[in-house]
Each structure stands twice: as structure tokens, then as C-alpha cells.
Amino acid sequence: MSDYDFDLFVIGAGSGGVRASRMAAGFGARVAVAEELYLGGTCVNVGCVPKKLFAYAAHFAEDFDDARGYGWDLEASRFSWQRLVANKNTEINRLNGIYHNLLTGAGVTLVNGRARLVDSHTVEVGDNTYTAERILLATGGWPYVPDFPGREYVITSNEVFYLEELPRRCVVVGGGYIAIEFASIFHGLGCQTSLLYRGEQFLRGFDQGLRDHMVVTMQNKGLDLQFNADVVRIDKQEDGSLQLTLKNGDTLEADLVLYATGRRPKLDGLGLENTAVELDEKGFIAVDDEYQTSDPAIFAIGDVTDTVQLTPVALAEGMALARRLYRPEEYRPVDYNDLATAVFCIPNIATLGLTEEQARAQGHKLDIFESRFRPMRNTLAGNDEQSFMKLLVDQDTDRVLGVHMVGPDAGEIIQGLAVALKAGATKAVFDATLGIHPTAAEEFVTMRTPSRRD
């Protein structure tokens, strides 16, 4: 029996920490998890789950409008923000309970409170001290807001799910997927919404064709998109509203300003200075290919490291680490290639594999298949919104390198295609696959002629 209190002490009960601790305990290790906020981490509490619930709520406005084209005469609809928030809280509390039962059912010791490293084998939580043979850091990320006059008047994604009232006028600042999602949510719920981004175009890193399509789609919905727009200060007015002053001198009035300008690893007060753990040039915890830090007794996974910031990635990393440490014969490294991701804006975005720009940078000669069409549901609704689909095919091998989509249920569709790409599917395989008719998804197996060729 080890002289330590635990074989593994995990700091952070988010997606990665919970998965690693449960699996390690299942393999026979003595495991403890410390969490200061909420079980399930960002995803369950202030991320993916409540955000998608809010996106569903925002979409109903369009659904009600579309229903008239299908013969439904609906009475004037009314929306209750307070009811949405209350029902969301009930669901999150239910999920918190599930996570609690999963951990305790696996034999994991739960420690409530903020953990701090005393040394490479010792963790302090409140007035208690625990020792462990190994320590896993899985504290995740935290919203980043730059420093500027009036910074104290803005909120982040941490607070947005608990607003007492829905604002009449909202400004979202940022150009990543979180900003796009919340701009769609506020607009869908009836807010006068502006999206400000300091760059030329939002969704940097996504396929350029997809980005272009999304700009037009959001503008057609009535969203105010302002690019090359940098906020220099925010002033609170006598009536409680906020005035944003932009770098070009323009001003904008709002009742709420949400900053979605990136996330940083959550390291404050963690006590890294008491260990040999080092940070990389971006400020993340530096780890090797097996998630070991520069301190041999300390490991790190998930958003606290410079990995792909997705819940399934953290889950996979937690599983891989637990196997490597306590069931090495079953260990297999995480495959970060051909990741499928979705953005739950309105309409949804989903992307898989390489973008056109990435494929070219890697030296591929491409056949590019693109399709823009009005989904069948939009026809009787009189809705002119178009979906966008794109396949990138390597000319030499015929292998499909990338799949991109904007449209209803894009994430649901792309998830299935991710299996095909993992299996190395070629365009010939796509062509030989019969579609389900009539669906939007069948478009991916009926695009026969390239839109462009290298």
C-alpha cells in the first residue's frame, strides 16, 4: 500500500477530470477529485449544454413563423426569459446530480473547495491537506476580457445564463464560435443585436467558403455585423444603458455587452510555483504527448493545456491518461485528426477535417464540391435561407479531406460523416452511397461535378 493518501488526486471536475478519475478508480486506483465551483465543469454548467438549450429556445421564433406556410395559424406568441432560465437551472442541477453519482459510484472521493498545490505530491483544500502519488490538473479555461475603460460593465459567457432579464439591445464582442452563437441566441429571442469583431471577418480558422456564407446568412436575418470594430471604452449612462465608443470614433448604445474574446487556462492560485510545472509560450501548462508536465508527478489534460478546446477531446484525453497510468496494456493515444465540430448558431455550422486553406498549405491538389440550396422545409414556409455544403477531395488519392456545412442540424449530419473520414473514405465511396430522399444530408452523396479544380 502506498504511503500517500491517494494514488491520483484530480484538480477540476470538468469533462476531462471526471472521465480520468472515474476510469482510474475503475482500474483500482485510489482517486480524489477537488472542485470549487460545479460538477461537470464549463460544458455542463456555463457552456455547451445550457448554450444549446438557449439556442433551441431562440430557434422557436423562426419555427413559429415558418409554421404559417404549413397551415398553422398560431396565436401571438409570448416568451418568458425567466421561465427559460429556471427550466435550464433545473436541467443543470439534474446533470450535476448525475455527475455526483457517477463519481461516488465509481469510488472516487469528492472534495469540495479550491485546491492549491503545496508541492509535487501535496494538495491543500481549505484547512485540509492531501497527499498523492500523482496529481492531475484539469482546471479548464476561463473567459478572457481585455483591460479597457468600462471593462467592469461587461459580462461573459459565465454570467449570461443567469441574467435576470433579457436585454432589449445587446452587443456581442468577439469573432469566434462563442460570439457567433450568442449573437444568434439574442437575436432569435428578439433582442436588437450587434456583433462587433476587430478583424476582417469572424470565425477565423474555419473554411473561407463557410465564413463567407455565414456572413450573408446572418446579415439576411437582420443581425448587425460590424467588422474592423474595436471597442476603446464603455461608459454607463444615467438611465443605466451602456455607450460603446469604437476606435473609429463611432458610438453604440446597448443595455448589455457580452464579451466573447477568447478563453485562458484557469491557473490563478493553483500553486504551480511550488512545483516544477512549466508553462508554454502561450501561457498553457506544457505537457508531452502523454500529458505529463515538466514535473514527473503532475499531469494535465483538457483546456488548461494547448489542446483542441472541445469536450470530447478532454474526455478522450482523460480516458487515455487513466489507461496509460493504470491499465497500460489498453492504452492508445488520442487521434486528433479529422475532428468534427459544430457551432450551434442559427443555422448550425459543422465542420470536419481540413479546411480548403489547410489542405492547400499541406500541398494537396483539390477537387472542390460545393452546393447551395434552399432546404425543403423552407419552401412552403417562404423562407429563402440557403444551406451550404462543401467537400474537399484530394485529386491524387480521391480521399475526402474535409466536409463543411451551414444548415439545419448540421452537427447531426456531420457526426455520421466523421466515421467515414476516420475510415479513410474516398469520393468514390461517397458516390457509391445511396442517399436518403428527401433529406438535406443526401446532398453529400449526390454532388458529382466539382465546383472548382486545382
C-alpha positions as CSV (number, residue, x, y, z in Angstrom):
1,M,0.0,0.0,0.0
2,S,1.3,3.4,-0.9
3,D,2.3,5.9,1.8
4,Y,0.2,8.6,0.0
5,D,-3.5,9.3,0.8
6,F,-4.4,8.7,-2.8
7,D,-2.8,7.3,-6.0
8,L,-4.3,10.1,-8.1
9,F,-5.6,13.5,-7.0
10,V,-7.5,15.3,-9.7
11,I,-8.0,19.1,-9.5
12,G,-11.1,20.0,-11.5
13,A,-14.3,18.0,-12.0
14,G,-15.0,19.1,-15.6
15,S,-15.3,16.7,-18.5
16,G,-11.7,15.6,-18.6
17,G,-11.2,15.4,-14.8
18,V,-14.4,13.4,-14.3
19,R,-13.5,10.9,-17.0
20,A,-10.0,10.4,-15.9
21,S,-10.9,9.9,-12.2
22,R,-13.8,7.6,-12.9
23,M,-11.7,5.4,-15.2
24,A,-8.7,5.4,-12.9
25,A,-10.9,4.4,-9.9
26,G,-12.4,1.7,-12.1
27,F,-8.9,0.4,-12.7
28,G,-8.4,0.1,-9.0
29,A,-6.6,3.4,-8.2
30,R,-7.5,5.4,-5.1
31,V,-8.7,8.7,-6.5
32,A,-9.9,12.0,-5.2
33,V,-11.3,15.0,-7.1
34,A,-11.4,18.6,-5.9
35,E,-13.9,21.0,-7.4
36,E,-14.6,24.6,-6.2
37,L,-17.5,25.5,-8.4
38,Y,-19.7,22.9,-10.0
39,L,-19.5,19.3,-11.2
40,G,-19.3,18.9,-14.9
41,G,-17.2,22.0,-15.5
42,T,-17.8,24.6,-18.1
43,C,-19.6,22.4,-20.6
44,V,-22.4,21.3,-18.3
45,N,-22.8,24.5,-16.4
46,V,-21.9,27.5,-18.4
47,G,-21.0,26.1,-21.8
48,C,-22.2,23.6,-24.4
49,V,-25.3,22.3,-22.6
50,P,-27.1,25.5,-21.5
51,K,-25.9,27.2,-24.6
52,K,-27.6,24.6,-26.8
53,L,-30.8,24.8,-24.7
54,F,-30.8,28.6,-25.2
55,A,-30.2,28.1,-29.0
56,Y,-33.2,25.8,-29.1
57,A,-35.3,28.5,-27.4
58,A,-34.1,31.1,-29.9
59,H,-35.0,29.0,-32.9
60,F,-38.7,28.8,-32.0
61,A,-39.3,32.3,-33.2
62,E,-38.4,31.1,-36.8
63,D,-40.3,27.9,-36.3
64,F,-43.5,29.7,-35.4
65,D,-43.1,32.0,-38.4
66,D,-42.4,29.1,-40.7
67,A,-45.4,27.2,-39.4
68,R,-47.9,29.5,-41.2
69,G,-46.7,28.2,-44.5
70,Y,-47.7,24.7,-43.4
71,G,-51.3,25.7,-42.5
72,W,-50.8,26.5,-38.8
73,D,-52.4,29.7,-37.5
74,L,-50.8,30.4,-34.2
75,E,-51.9,32.9,-31.6
76,A,-49.5,35.7,-30.7
77,S,-46.5,34.0,-29.0
78,R,-45.0,35.3,-25.8
79,F,-41.6,34.4,-24.5
80,S,-40.6,34.2,-20.8
81,W,-36.8,34.6,-20.2
82,Q,-37.3,33.8,-16.5
83,R,-39.0,30.5,-17.3
84,L,-36.3,29.5,-19.7
85,V,-33.6,30.3,-17.1
86,A,-35.5,28.4,-14.4
87,N,-36.0,25.3,-16.5
88,K,-32.4,25.5,-17.6
89,N,-31.3,25.6,-14.0
90,T,-33.4,22.5,-13.2
91,E,-31.8,20.6,-16.0
92,I,-28.3,21.6,-15.0
93,N,-29.0,20.6,-11.4
94,R,-30.1,17.2,-12.6
95,L,-26.9,16.8,-14.6
96,N,-24.8,17.9,-11.6
97,G,-26.5,15.1,-9.6
98,I,-25.7,12.6,-12.3
99,Y,-22.0,13.6,-12.2
100,H,-22.0,13.3,-8.4
101,N,-23.4,9.8,-8.6
102,L,-21.1,8.7,-11.4
103,L,-18.1,9.8,-9.3
104,T,-19.2,8.4,-5.9
105,G,-20.5,5.3,-7.6
106,A,-17.0,4.7,-9.0
107,G,-15.5,5.0,-5.6
108,V,-14.0,8.5,-6.2
109,T,-13.6,10.7,-3.1
110,L,-15.2,14.2,-3.7
111,V,-13.5,17.2,-2.1
112,N,-15.4,20.5,-2.2
113,G,-13.3,23.6,-2.4
114,R,-10.4,25.4,-4.1
115,A,-7.3,23.2,-4.4
116,R,-3.8,24.6,-4.3
117,L,-0.6,22.7,-4.9
118,V,1.8,22.7,-1.9
119,D,4.4,20.6,-3.6
120,S,4.5,17.9,-6.3
121,H,2.6,15.4,-4.1
122,T,0.6,17.6,-1.8
123,V,-2.7,19.4,-2.3
124,E,-4.3,21.8,0.1
125,V,-8.1,22.3,0.1
126,G,-9.3,24.7,2.7
127,D,-7.9,23.6,6.1
128,N,-7.2,20.1,4.8
129,T,-4.1,18.6,3.2
130,Y,-4.0,15.6,1.0
131,T,-1.0,13.7,-0.5
132,A,-1.0,11.8,-3.8
133,E,1.4,9.7,-5.8
134,R,0.3,11.6,-8.9
135,I,-1.7,14.8,-9.4
136,L,-3.8,15.6,-12.5
137,L,-4.5,19.3,-13.4
138,A,-7.9,19.6,-15.2
139,T,-9.0,23.1,-14.2
140,G,-10.1,24.1,-17.7
141,G,-10.4,27.6,-19.1
142,W,-11.9,30.9,-18.1
143,P,-13.3,33.7,-20.3
144,Y,-10.8,36.5,-21.1
145,V,-11.8,40.1,-21.2
146,P,-9.1,42.6,-22.2
147,D,-8.4,45.6,-20.0
148,F,-10.0,48.9,-21.1
149,P,-12.0,51.7,-19.5
150,G,-15.5,50.4,-18.7
151,R,-14.5,46.7,-18.6
152,E,-16.5,46.3,-15.3
153,Y,-19.7,46.8,-17.2
154,V,-19.5,43.8,-19.5
155,I,-20.4,40.2,-18.9
156,T,-19.0,36.9,-20.2
157,S,-20.4,33.5,-21.0
158,N,-20.1,32.7,-17.3
159,E,-22.8,35.2,-16.4
160,V,-25.1,35.2,-19.4
161,F,-27.0,32.1,-18.3
162,Y,-28.1,33.8,-15.1
163,L,-29.4,37.2,-16.3
164,E,-32.5,38.3,-14.5
165,E,-33.9,39.9,-17.6
166,L,-33.5,39.7,-21.4
167,P,-31.9,42.9,-22.7
168,R,-33.7,44.9,-25.4
169,R,-30.4,45.9,-27.1
170,C,-27.4,43.6,-26.9
171,V,-23.8,43.9,-28.2
172,V,-21.7,40.8,-28.5
173,V,-17.9,41.5,-28.9
174,G,-15.8,38.7,-30.5
175,G,-15.4,36.7,-33.6
176,G,-15.1,33.1,-32.5
177,Y,-17.8,30.5,-32.3
178,I,-19.0,31.5,-28.8
179,A,-19.6,35.1,-30.1
180,I,-21.5,33.8,-33.1
181,E,-23.7,31.5,-31.0
182,F,-24.7,34.2,-28.5
183,A,-25.3,36.7,-31.2
184,S,-27.7,34.2,-32.8
185,I,-29.4,33.4,-29.5
186,F,-30.0,37.0,-28.5
187,H,-31.2,37.9,-32.0
188,G,-33.5,34.9,-32.1
189,L,-35.0,35.8,-28.7
190,G,-36.0,39.2,-30.1
191,C,-33.1,41.4,-29.0
192,Q,-31.7,44.2,-31.2
193,T,-28.3,42.6,-31.6
194,S,-24.9,43.8,-32.9
195,L,-21.8,41.7,-33.3
196,L,-18.5,43.6,-33.2
197,Y,-15.2,42.0,-34.2
198,R,-11.9,43.7,-34.5
199,G,-10.8,41.6,-37.5
200,E,-11.8,41.5,-41.2
201,Q,-14.2,38.6,-40.8
202,F,-15.4,36.3,-38.0
203,L,-14.8,32.5,-37.5
204,R,-11.0,32.7,-38.2
205,G,-9.7,29.2,-38.8
206,F,-12.9,27.9,-40.4
207,D,-13.2,27.3,-44.1
208,Q,-13.4,30.5,-46.0
209,G,-16.4,29.5,-48.1
210,L,-18.3,28.7,-44.9
211,R,-17.3,32.0,-43.4
212,D,-18.5,33.9,-46.4
213,H,-21.8,32.1,-46.4
214,M,-22.4,32.7,-42.8
215,V,-21.8,36.4,-43.1
216,V,-24.5,36.7,-45.7
217,T,-26.9,34.4,-43.8
218,M,-26.6,36.4,-40.5
219,Q,-27.0,39.7,-42.3
220,N,-30.1,38.5,-44.1
221,K,-31.6,37.7,-40.7
222,G,-31.1,41.3,-39.6
223,L,-28.1,40.9,-37.4
224,D,-25.9,44.0,-37.3
225,L,-22.4,42.7,-38.1
226,Q,-19.5,45.2,-37.7
227,F,-16.1,44.1,-38.7
228,N,-12.8,46.0,-38.0
229,A,-14.7,47.4,-35.0
230,D,-12.6,47.8,-31.9
231,V,-14.1,49.0,-28.6
232,V,-11.9,51.5,-26.8
233,R,-14.2,52.4,-23.9
234,I,-17.7,51.7,-22.4
235,D,-19.5,54.3,-20.3
236,K,-22.6,53.8,-18.2
237,Q,-25.3,56.4,-18.9
238,E,-27.7,57.9,-16.3
239,D,-30.5,55.6,-17.4
240,G,-28.4,52.5,-16.9
241,S,-27.7,51.9,-20.6
242,L,-24.1,51.5,-21.9
243,Q,-22.4,53.6,-24.5
244,L,-19.6,51.9,-26.5
245,T,-17.0,54.1,-28.1
246,L,-15.2,52.4,-31.0
247,K,-11.7,53.1,-32.3
248,N,-13.0,54.9,-35.3
249,G,-15.0,57.3,-33.1
250,D,-18.4,55.7,-33.7
251,T,-20.6,55.1,-30.7
252,L,-23.2,52.4,-30.0
253,E,-25.9,52.2,-27.3
254,A,-26.7,48.9,-25.6
255,D,-28.4,47.5,-22.5
256,L,-26.0,44.6,-22.3
257,V,-22.5,43.9,-23.6
258,L,-21.2,40.4,-23.8
259,Y,-17.5,39.8,-24.3
260,A,-16.6,36.6,-26.1
261,T,-13.0,37.4,-26.8
262,G,-11.3,34.1,-26.0
263,R,-10.5,31.9,-23.0
264,R,-7.4,31.5,-20.9
265,P,-6.3,28.5,-18.8
266,K,-7.6,28.7,-15.3
267,L,-4.4,28.8,-13.3
268,D,-4.8,31.6,-10.7
269,G,-4.0,30.5,-7.2
270,L,-3.2,26.9,-8.3
271,G,0.3,27.0,-6.7
272,L,2.3,26.0,-9.7
273,E,5.2,27.9,-8.4
274,N,5.5,25.3,-5.7
275,T,6.2,22.6,-8.3
276,A,8.4,22.1,-11.4
277,V,5.4,22.6,-13.7
278,E,6.2,24.9,-16.6
279,L,4.0,26.9,-18.9
280,D,4.4,27.2,-22.7
281,E,4.8,30.4,-24.7
282,K,1.0,30.8,-24.9
283,G,0.5,30.5,-21.1
284,F,-0.8,27.0,-21.1
285,I,0.6,24.1,-19.0
286,A,3.3,22.5,-21.1
287,V,2.8,18.7,-21.5
288,D,4.3,16.0,-23.6
289,D,2.4,13.6,-25.8
290,E,1.4,11.6,-22.8
291,Y,0.1,14.6,-20.8
292,Q,3.0,14.7,-18.4
293,T,4.2,18.1,-17.3
294,S,7.8,19.1,-16.6
295,D,7.1,17.8,-13.1
296,P,7.2,14.0,-13.2
297,A,4.4,13.6,-10.6
298,I,2.0,16.0,-12.3
299,F,-0.1,15.6,-15.4
300,A,-2.5,18.0,-17.2
301,I,-5.4,17.5,-19.7
302,G,-8.1,19.5,-21.4
303,D,-8.4,23.2,-21.8
304,V,-5.7,24.0,-19.3
305,T,-3.2,22.7,-22.0
306,D,-2.8,23.8,-25.6
307,T,-5.1,21.2,-27.0
308,V,-8.2,21.4,-29.1
309,Q,-10.8,23.0,-26.8
310,L,-13.6,20.6,-27.2
311,T,-15.4,18.5,-24.6
312,P,-15.0,15.2,-26.5
313,V,-11.2,15.9,-26.7
314,A,-10.9,16.4,-22.9
315,L,-12.9,13.2,-22.4
316,A,-10.6,11.3,-24.7
317,E,-7.5,12.7,-23.0
318,G,-8.8,11.7,-19.6
319,M,-9.5,8.2,-20.8
320,A,-6.1,7.9,-22.5
321,L,-4.3,9.1,-19.4
322,A,-6.1,6.8,-17.0
323,R,-5.3,3.8,-19.2
324,R,-1.7,4.8,-19.6
325,L,-1.2,5.1,-15.8
326,Y,-3.3,2.2,-14.5
327,R,-4.1,-0.1,-17.5
328,P,-1.1,0.4,-19.9
329,E,-1.9,-2.7,-21.9
330,E,-5.1,-0.9,-23.1
331,Y,-3.5,2.4,-23.7
332,R,-3.9,4.0,-27.1
333,P,-3.1,7.7,-27.9
334,V,-5.8,10.2,-28.8
335,D,-6.2,10.7,-32.6
336,Y,-6.6,14.5,-33.1
337,N,-7.1,14.1,-36.9
338,D,-10.4,14.6,-38.7
339,L,-12.2,16.1,-35.7
340,A,-15.8,17.0,-36.2
341,T,-17.0,20.2,-34.6
342,A,-20.3,22.2,-34.6
343,V,-21.3,25.7,-33.9
344,F,-24.9,26.0,-32.5
345,C,-25.8,29.3,-34.0
346,I,-28.8,29.7,-36.3
347,P,-28.5,28.0,-38.6
348,N,-26.0,25.5,-37.3
349,I,-22.4,25.2,-38.6
350,A,-20.5,21.9,-38.7
351,T,-17.0,21.2,-39.9
352,L,-14.9,18.1,-40.3
353,G,-11.3,17.5,-41.3
354,L,-9.3,20.1,-43.2
355,T,-10.4,23.5,-44.5
356,E,-9.6,24.4,-48.1
357,E,-6.8,26.7,-46.8
358,Q,-5.3,24.0,-44.6
359,A,-5.4,21.4,-47.4
360,R,-3.6,23.7,-49.8
361,A,-1.0,24.6,-47.1
362,Q,-0.3,20.8,-46.8
363,G,0.3,20.5,-50.5
364,H,-2.9,18.8,-51.6
365,K,-4.3,19.3,-55.1
366,L,-8.0,19.6,-54.6
367,D,-11.3,18.9,-56.3
368,I,-13.8,21.1,-54.5
369,F,-17.5,20.3,-54.5
370,E,-19.9,23.0,-53.2
371,S,-23.7,23.1,-53.1
372,R,-26.0,25.9,-52.0
373,F,-29.7,25.2,-51.9
374,R,-32.9,26.0,-50.0
375,P,-33.8,23.2,-47.6
376,M,-37.1,21.5,-48.4
377,R,-38.6,22.7,-45.1
378,N,-38.1,26.4,-46.2
379,T,-40.1,26.1,-49.4
380,L,-43.7,26.2,-48.1
381,A,-42.5,28.5,-45.3
382,G,-41.5,31.1,-47.9
383,N,-38.1,31.2,-46.2
384,D,-35.3,32.0,-48.7
385,E,-32.4,31.0,-46.4
386,Q,-30.0,28.6,-48.1
387,S,-27.9,25.8,-46.7
388,F,-24.2,25.4,-47.7
389,M,-22.3,22.1,-48.2
390,K,-18.7,21.6,-49.2
391,L,-16.5,18.6,-49.8
392,L,-12.7,18.8,-50.3
393,V,-11.2,15.8,-52.2
394,D,-7.5,15.1,-52.8
395,Q,-7.0,14.6,-56.6
396,D,-4.2,12.1,-56.2
397,T,-5.9,9.7,-53.8
398,D,-9.6,10.6,-54.2
399,R,-9.7,10.7,-50.4
400,V,-12.2,13.2,-48.8
401,L,-10.1,15.6,-46.7
402,G,-12.8,18.0,-45.4
403,V,-16.5,18.3,-45.0
404,H,-18.2,21.6,-44.2
405,M,-21.8,22.6,-43.7
406,V,-24.1,25.5,-42.8
407,G,-27.7,24.5,-42.3
408,P,-30.3,22.9,-40.0
409,D,-29.0,20.0,-37.9
410,A,-25.5,20.4,-39.4
411,G,-23.9,18.8,-36.4
412,E,-26.1,15.8,-36.5
413,I,-25.3,15.2,-40.2
414,I,-21.5,15.8,-39.9
415,Q,-21.2,13.4,-36.9
416,G,-22.1,10.5,-39.2
417,L,-19.7,11.5,-41.9
418,A,-16.9,11.7,-39.3
419,V,-17.0,7.9,-39.1
420,A,-16.5,7.8,-42.9
421,L,-13.5,10.1,-42.8
422,K,-11.9,8.2,-40.0
423,A,-12.3,5.1,-42.1
424,G,-10.5,6.8,-45.0
425,A,-13.5,7.2,-47.3
426,T,-12.9,8.3,-50.8
427,K,-15.1,10.4,-53.0
428,A,-15.9,7.2,-54.9
429,V,-17.3,5.7,-51.7
430,F,-19.4,8.8,-51.2
431,D,-20.7,8.5,-54.8
432,A,-21.5,4.8,-54.3
433,T,-23.6,5.6,-51.2
434,L,-27.3,5.9,-51.8
435,G,-28.9,8.9,-50.2
436,I,-32.0,9.1,-48.0
437,H,-34.6,11.0,-50.0
438,P,-35.7,13.7,-49.5
439,T,-33.2,15.0,-47.0
440,A,-30.5,17.6,-46.9
441,A,-27.9,15.1,-45.9
442,E,-28.2,13.2,-49.2
443,E,-26.6,16.2,-50.9
444,F,-23.2,15.0,-49.6
445,V,-23.5,11.8,-51.6
446,T,-25.0,13.3,-54.8
447,M,-22.5,16.0,-55.6
448,R,-20.9,14.7,-58.7
449,T,-19.3,17.6,-60.5
450,P,-16.5,19.7,-58.9
451,S,-17.3,23.4,-58.5
452,R,-13.6,24.1,-58.8
453,R,-10.4,22.1,-59.5
454,D,-6.8,22.8,-58.9
